Amino acid sequence: MARRILGAFGLTGLVVLSACGGSDNFRVPGQNEYRDDSKRASVRGRLGGQDGILVFGTDRSQQADQGSGIGVNAYLWRATLDTLSFMPLSSADPFGGVIITDWYSPASVQNERFRATAYILGRQLRSDGVRVSLFKQEQRGGQWVDVPVANATSSELEDRILARARELRSASGS
C-alpha cells in the first residue's frame, strides 16, 4: 500500500517536472542573464510556461505587463516623497508602499535628530491611506538617546501629505 502511494506521488512529480521542460528560455552558464528576455517574464511563477499552472499566488509579471506601475496610490506616493524631501532618503519601496528616511538634524537644534517611516496603505486616495511613524533622538553625554515624539507631530505630517496628494490629483485633472 505504501509503495503504491509513493509511486503515485513520484509519478505526479515526474509529470509536473516534465511540464517545465522544453523551454528555449534557459540560462547561459556563468551568466545571470537569460538568453531570451522576452520569454523570461512569461514563464516566471508558472509551471509549463505562460498558460501553465500558477505556482505561488498572483503572477506579478502579468500585472507589470499591464502597466500597473507602483503598487500604491501614485498621488500619495508622490506627496509623501515631496513632503519628506527635507529629510535624506534612506530607502523607498513603491510596490510595498514604504518610504524610510535617514536621520535629519534641524539647523536650529544641534542635539536633536529625527527619522521618519511612511507607509502608503492602499491604491485609493483616502484619509487613512498613509501612516507616518516619526522617531526622535537627543544627544546626551555623547550618546544618542531615543525620546518620545508627540502623536500630533505624526498626524500633522500625515495631514500635509494628504493635502499635497489632493493638490497633485486636482492638478492632473482627475
TIDRENMAR-9895 format. One record per residue (C-alpha): residue number from 1; z, x, y; chain. Coordinates in Angstrom, 3 decimals. Layout:
+-------+----------+----------+----------+------+
! torke !       zz !       xx !       yy ! seti !
+-------+----------+----------+----------+------+
!   NUM !        Z !        X !        Y !    A !
...
+-------+----------+----------+----------+------+
! end
This chain:
+-------+----------+----------+----------+------+
! torke !       zz !       xx !       yy ! seti !
+-------+----------+----------+----------+------+
!     1 !    0.000 !    0.000 !    0.000 !    A !
!     2 !    0.989 !    2.754 !    2.446 !    A !
!     3 !   -2.231 !    4.643 !    1.604 !    A !
!     4 !   -4.294 !    1.570 !    2.336 !    A !
!     5 !   -2.625 !    1.141 !    5.782 !    A !
!     6 !   -3.023 !    4.836 !    6.634 !    A !
!     7 !   -6.633 !    4.677 !    5.523 !    A !
!     8 !   -7.297 !    1.689 !    7.759 !    A !
!     9 !   -5.763 !    3.464 !   10.782 !    A !
!    10 !   -7.722 !    6.610 !   10.013 !    A !
!    11 !  -10.984 !    4.695 !    9.733 !    A !
!    12 !  -10.254 !    2.867 !   13.012 !    A !
!    13 !   -9.545 !    6.194 !   14.702 !    A !
!    14 !  -12.850 !    7.627 !   13.487 !    A !
!    15 !  -14.758 !    4.609 !   14.765 !    A !
!    16 !  -13.121 !    4.897 !   18.190 !    A !
!    17 !  -13.771 !    8.634 !   18.388 !    A !
!    18 !  -17.365 !    8.275 !   17.264 !    A !
!    19 !  -17.930 !    5.854 !   20.164 !    A !
!    20 !  -17.099 !    8.736 !   22.500 !    A !
!    21 !  -19.787 !   10.986 !   21.089 !    A !
!    22 !  -23.432 !   11.237 !   22.009 !    A !
!    23 !  -22.985 !   11.584 !   25.747 !    A !
!    24 !  -25.072 !   14.006 !   27.788 !    A !
!    25 !  -22.071 !   14.357 !   30.062 !    A !
!    26 !  -20.326 !   17.483 !   28.802 !    A !
!    27 !  -18.590 !   20.365 !   30.473 !    A !
!    28 !  -20.245 !   23.734 !   30.704 !    A !
!    29 !  -17.888 !   26.284 !   29.067 !    A !
!    30 !  -15.903 !   28.312 !   31.605 !    A !
!    31 !  -16.576 !   25.911 !   34.478 !    A !
!    32 !  -14.698 !   22.972 !   35.885 !    A !
!    33 !  -17.832 !   21.100 !   36.924 !    A !
!    34 !  -19.706 !   18.592 !   34.824 !    A !
!    35 !  -23.355 !   19.239 !   34.170 !    A !
!    36 !  -24.346 !   15.768 !   35.404 !    A !
!    37 !  -22.013 !   14.449 !   38.106 !    A !
!    38 !  -23.833 !   11.125 !   38.288 !    A !
!    39 !  -22.647 !   10.253 !   34.786 !    A !
!    40 !  -19.141 !   11.640 !   35.222 !    A !
!    41 !  -17.749 !    8.678 !   37.183 !    A !
!    42 !  -19.261 !    6.091 !   34.869 !    A !
!    43 !  -17.522 !    7.333 !   31.727 !    A !
!    44 !  -14.134 !    8.274 !   33.151 !    A !
!    45 !  -11.419 !    5.999 !   31.769 !    A !
!    46 !  -13.656 !    4.235 !   29.243 !    A !
!    47 !  -14.426 !    4.791 !   25.603 !    A !
!    48 !  -18.141 !    4.699 !   24.856 !    A !
!    49 !  -19.431 !    5.004 !   28.431 !    A !
!    50 !  -19.690 !    2.534 !   31.281 !    A !
!    51 !  -19.889 !   -0.586 !   29.093 !    A !
!    52 !  -17.233 !    0.633 !   26.666 !    A !
!    53 !  -13.579 !   -0.260 !   26.278 !    A !
!    54 !  -11.320 !    0.264 !   29.280 !    A !
!    55 !   -8.501 !    2.510 !   28.036 !    A !
!    56 !   -5.727 !    2.508 !   30.681 !    A !
!    57 !   -5.513 !   -0.107 !   33.430 !    A !
!    58 !   -8.212 !   -0.707 !   36.002 !    A !
!    59 !  -11.194 !    1.569 !   36.340 !    A !
!    60 !  -10.668 !    3.047 !   39.807 !    A !
!    61 !  -14.036 !    4.810 !   39.710 !    A !
!    62 !  -15.694 !    1.375 !   39.842 !    A !
!    63 !  -13.533 !    0.411 !   42.827 !    A !
!    64 !  -14.500 !    3.607 !   44.625 !    A !
!    65 !  -18.187 !    2.922 !   43.925 !    A !
!    66 !  -17.847 !   -0.499 !   45.570 !    A !
!    67 !  -16.766 !    1.131 !   48.847 !    A !
!    68 !  -13.127 !    0.067 !   48.800 !    A !
!    69 !  -12.223 !    3.218 !   50.763 !    A !
!    70 !   -8.489 !    3.627 !   51.146 !    A !
!    71 !   -6.013 !    1.645 !   49.072 !    A !
!    72 !   -4.100 !    0.149 !   52.026 !    A !
!    73 !   -4.832 !   -1.722 !   55.246 !    A !
!    74 !   -7.044 !    0.530 !   57.358 !    A !
!    75 !   -5.596 !   -0.675 !   60.678 !    A !
!    76 !   -2.015 !    0.005 !   59.560 !    A !
!    77 !   -3.059 !    3.392 !   58.174 !    A !
!    78 !   -4.769 !    4.485 !   61.402 !    A !
!    79 !   -1.996 !    3.033 !   63.570 !    A !
!    80 !    0.653 !    4.901 !   61.582 !    A !
!    81 !   -1.219 !    8.182 !   61.968 !    A !
!    82 !   -1.655 !    7.522 !   65.706 !    A !
!    83 !    1.991 !    6.567 !   66.243 !    A !
!    84 !    3.391 !    9.541 !   64.331 !    A !
!    85 !    0.861 !   12.013 !   65.751 !    A !
!    86 !    3.528 !   13.703 !   67.898 !    A !
!    87 !    5.136 !   14.985 !   64.666 !    A !
!    88 !    3.419 !   17.595 !   62.479 !    A !
!    89 !    1.819 !   16.008 !   59.414 !    A !
!    90 !    3.051 !   17.278 !   56.050 !    A !
!    91 !    1.060 !   15.035 !   53.691 !    A !
!    92 !   -0.921 !   11.810 !   53.669 !    A !
!    93 !   -1.981 !    9.735 !   50.663 !    A !
!    94 !   -4.405 !    6.973 !   51.718 !    A !
!    95 !   -4.544 !    5.471 !   48.226 !    A !
!    96 !   -0.768 !    5.279 !   47.769 !    A !
!    97 !   -0.168 !    4.496 !   51.434 !    A !
!    98 !    2.367 !    7.257 !   52.120 !    A !
!    99 !    2.483 !    9.490 !   55.204 !    A !
!   100 !    5.090 !   12.255 !   55.377 !    A !
!   101 !    5.696 !   14.328 !   58.475 !    A !
!   102 !    7.274 !   17.738 !   58.748 !    A !
!   103 !   10.376 !   18.412 !   60.806 !    A !
!   104 !    9.953 !   17.871 !   64.541 !    A !
!   105 !   12.315 !   19.069 !   67.260 !    A !
!   106 !   12.020 !   17.417 !   70.674 !    A !
!   107 !   11.698 !   19.882 !   73.544 !    A !
!   108 !   14.625 !   18.262 !   75.373 !    A !
!   109 !   17.098 !   18.746 !   72.494 !    A !
!   110 !   17.327 !   22.109 !   70.742 !    A !
!   111 !   19.846 !   21.334 !   67.979 !    A !
!   112 !   18.211 !   18.213 !   66.508 !    A !
!   113 !   15.168 !   17.640 !   64.377 !    A !
!   114 !   13.516 !   14.588 !   62.853 !    A !
!   115 !   11.245 !   13.828 !   59.923 !    A !
!   116 !    9.547 !   10.537 !   59.030 !    A !
!   117 !    8.101 !    8.969 !   55.913 !    A !
!   118 !    5.909 !    5.905 !   56.394 !    A !
!   119 !    4.904 !    3.510 !   53.628 !    A !
!   120 !    1.973 !    1.127 !   54.072 !    A !
!   121 !    2.782 !   -1.664 !   51.639 !    A !
!   122 !   -0.466 !   -3.536 !   51.169 !    A !
!   123 !   -4.007 !   -4.330 !   52.139 !    A !
!   124 !   -3.142 !   -7.105 !   54.626 !    A !
!   125 !   -2.151 !   -6.614 !   58.247 !    A !
!   126 !    1.278 !   -8.233 !   58.126 !    A !
!   127 !    4.531 !   -7.682 !   59.969 !    A !
!   128 !    6.178 !   -6.467 !   56.750 !    A !
!   129 !    3.221 !   -4.258 !   55.825 !    A !
!   130 !    4.769 !   -0.970 !   56.962 !    A !
!   131 !    8.160 !    0.673 !   56.409 !    A !
!   132 !    9.330 !    3.841 !   58.140 !    A !
!   133 !   12.202 !    5.992 !   56.916 !    A !
!   134 !   13.480 !    8.365 !   59.569 !    A !
!   135 !   15.628 !   11.416 !   58.817 !    A !
!   136 !   17.653 !   13.392 !   61.325 !    A !
!   137 !   19.423 !   16.743 !   61.131 !    A !
!   138 !   21.646 !   18.576 !   63.581 !    A !
!   139 !   22.303 !   22.285 !   63.640 !    A !
!   140 !   25.995 !   23.082 !   63.224 !    A !
!   141 !   27.187 !   26.630 !   62.710 !    A !
!   142 !   23.679 !   27.881 !   61.924 !    A !
!   143 !   23.124 !   25.224 !   59.210 !    A !
!   144 !   21.050 !   22.040 !   59.379 !    A !
!   145 !   23.240 !   19.054 !   58.502 !    A !
!   146 !   21.984 !   15.530 !   57.733 !    A !
!   147 !   23.193 !   12.882 !   60.149 !    A !
!   148 !   22.566 !    9.131 !   60.047 !    A !
!   149 !   19.820 !    7.552 !   62.106 !    A !
!   150 !   20.242 !    4.144 !   63.710 !    A !
!   151 !   18.273 !    1.433 !   61.880 !    A !
!   152 !   16.916 !    0.289 !   65.222 !    A !
!   153 !   15.019 !    3.581 !   65.583 !    A !
!   154 !   13.016 !    2.986 !   62.396 !    A !
!   155 !   12.424 !   -0.633 !   63.422 !    A !
!   156 !   11.118 !    0.492 !   66.823 !    A !
!   157 !    8.650 !    2.854 !   65.142 !    A !
!   158 !    7.502 !    0.050 !   62.820 !    A !
!   159 !    7.006 !   -2.252 !   65.831 !    A !
!   160 !    4.941 !    0.400 !   67.632 !    A !
!   161 !    2.797 !    0.878 !   64.513 !    A !
!   162 !    2.208 !   -2.871 !   64.203 !    A !
!   163 !    1.311 !   -3.173 !   67.896 !    A !
!   164 !   -1.163 !   -0.302 !   67.581 !    A !
!   165 !   -2.672 !   -1.841 !   64.428 !    A !
!   166 !   -3.234 !   -5.122 !   66.300 !    A !
!   167 !   -4.895 !   -3.198 !   69.136 !    A !
!   168 !   -7.202 !   -1.460 !   66.656 !    A !
!   169 !   -8.107 !   -4.766 !   64.989 !    A !
!   170 !   -8.876 !   -6.506 !   68.266 !    A !
!   171 !  -10.921 !   -3.512 !   69.460 !    A !
!   172 !  -13.033 !   -3.667 !   66.298 !    A !
!   173 !  -13.828 !   -7.332 !   66.914 !    A !
!   174 !  -12.398 !   -8.613 !   63.622 !    A !
+-------+----------+----------+----------+------+
! end
